[in-house]
């Protein structure tokens, strides 16, 4: 039977290590600075600067989150298990009254707390500024954006732990983490758009649109842009998305699946 006490102990250890190394503070500052800068200068391509509207601000921040948070989450978790194995401390940890699944969950929750605190701190500072600039009624929309950003980070953190379990050394794990970031953030949408263009839209049906669910970054983008009619044209693939696919509840379930399934695969692979 799974015990909560060892999970809590391992999670707090991981969290305190990030605090001690000031990782949380550094990432929080990065989120705050980039969020305010992108929100203020996001309209420069249209010849305007300054805070415009909460919808335009969220649309600008979506690009920041898609590039930055997956990379941070992957770099945060890629050596969670394989690093312990290389240092020779994994066998010592497993000799204690803790199961492999409890160790994995403890690592995940500890790293998730560090990632969540840095994001909430950074975006929280930005929210204070937005509160003064925009109508307070629109702030719940921004809070929804922050929550979906956290879920995106947790999804890539789960993928990082899966990589950490299946690899045998930190060098290979870090290389695969970078490859995974390139695949989901840069390559995936290019392949879909390339397929559409090369086939003259022959496969532009609802089934093709559901391929977007195979990328957590696209799920995050759909979740945040589906209600922003003024900016949907900035993302070409939005035109292919049927209304049923763009439903927030369905997208939330898909994102939760991206968190749970890699963790389940990691615990299945992380066996004696």
Long-range contacts (C-beta under 8 A, 24 or more apart in sequence): 2-99, 2-101, 2-102, 2-105, 3-98, 3-102, 6-96, 6-97, 6-98, 6-99, 6-102, 6-103, 6-106, 7-102, 7-105, 7-106, 7-109, 8-106, 9-106, 10-98, 10-102, 10-103, 10-105, 10-106, 10-107, 10-110, 11-105, 11-106, 11-107, 11-108, 11-109, 11-110, 11-113, 12-110, 13-106, 13-110, 14-80, 14-106, 14-107, 14-109, 14-110, 14-111, 14-113, 14-114, 15-110, 15-111, 15-113, 15-114, 18-110, 18-111, 18-114, 19-114, 23-76, 23-114, 23-118, 24-114, 24-117, 24-118, 24-121, 25-118, 26-118, 27-72, 27-115, 27-118, 27-119, 27-122, 28-117, 28-118, 28-119, 28-121, 28-122, 28-125, 29-122, 30-68, 30-122, 31-68, 31-118, 31-119, 31-121, 31-122, 31-123, 31-126, 32-121, 32-122, 32-123, 32-125, 32-126, 34-64, 34-68, 35-61, 35-64, 35-122, 35-123, 35-125, 35-126, 36-125, 36-126, 36-129, 38-63, 38-64, 39-126, 39-129, 39-130, 51-129, 51-130, 51-133, 51-134, 53-134, 53-138, 54-130, 54-134, 54-135, 54-138, 54-139, 54-141, 54-142, 55-138, 55-141, 55-228, 55-230, 55-231, 56-230, 56-231, 57-130, 57-134, 57-142, 58-141, 58-142, 58-145, 58-224, 58-228, 59-224, 59-225, 59-228, 59-230, 59-231, 59-234, 61-145, 62-145, 62-220, 62-221, 62-224, 62-225, 65-149, 65-152, 65-220, 66-152, 66-185, 66-217, 66-220, 66-221, 67-185, 69-119, 69-149, 69-152, 69-153, 69-156, 70-152, 70-153, 70-156, 70-181, 70-184, 70-185, 70-216, 70-217, 71-181, 71-185, 72-115, 72-153, 73-115, 73-153, 73-154, 73-155, 73-156, 73-157, 73-160, 74-156, 74-157, 74-159, 74-160, 74-163, 74-177, 74-178, 74-180, 74-181, 75-160, 75-174, 75-177, 76-111, 76-114, 76-115, 76-157, 76-160, 77-107, 77-108, 77-111, 77-157, 77-160, 77-161, 77-164, 78-160, 78-163, 78-164, 78-170, 78-173, 78-174, 78-176, 78-177, 79-164, 79-170, 79-173, 79-174, 80-107, 80-108, 80-111, 80-160, 80-161, 80-164, 81-107, 81-161, 81-164, 81-165, 81-270, 82-164, 82-165, 82-167, 82-168, 82-169, 82-170, 82-173, 83-164, 83-170, 85-168, 86-169, 86-170, 100-267, 100-270, 100-271, 100-272, 101-267, 101-270, 104-161, 104-165, 104-263, 104-266, 104-267, 104-270, 105-263, 107-161, 108-157, 108-158, 108-161, 108-263, 111-157, 112-153, 112-154, 112-157, 115-150, 115-153, 115-154, 115-157, 116-150, 116-153, 119-146, 119-149, 119-150, 119-153, 120-146, 120-150, 123-149, 141-227, 144-224, 145-224, 148-220, 148-223, 148-224, 148-255, 149-220, 151-220, 151-252, 151-255, 151-256, 151-259, 152-216, 152-217, 152-219, 152-220, 152-255, 154-259, 155-216, 155-255, 155-258, 155-259, 155-262, 156-184, 156-216, 158-258, 158-259, 158-260, 158-261, 158-262, 158-263, 158-266, 159-262, 161-262, 161-263, 161-266, 162-262, 162-263, 162-265, 162-266, 162-269, 164-266, 165-266, 165-269, 165-270, 166-266, 166-269, 184-215, 184-216, 184-217, 185-217, 188-214, 188-215, 188-217, 188-218, 189-215, 189-218, 189-237, 192-237, 193-236, 193-237, 196-240, 204-240, 206-242, 206-245, 208-240, 209-237, 209-240, 209-241, 209-242, 209-245, 210-245, 212-237, 212-241, 212-245, 213-245, 213-254, 216-255, 216-258, 219-251, 219-254, 219-255, 219-258, 220-255, 222-246, 222-251, 223-248, 223-251, 223-252, 223-255, 226-251
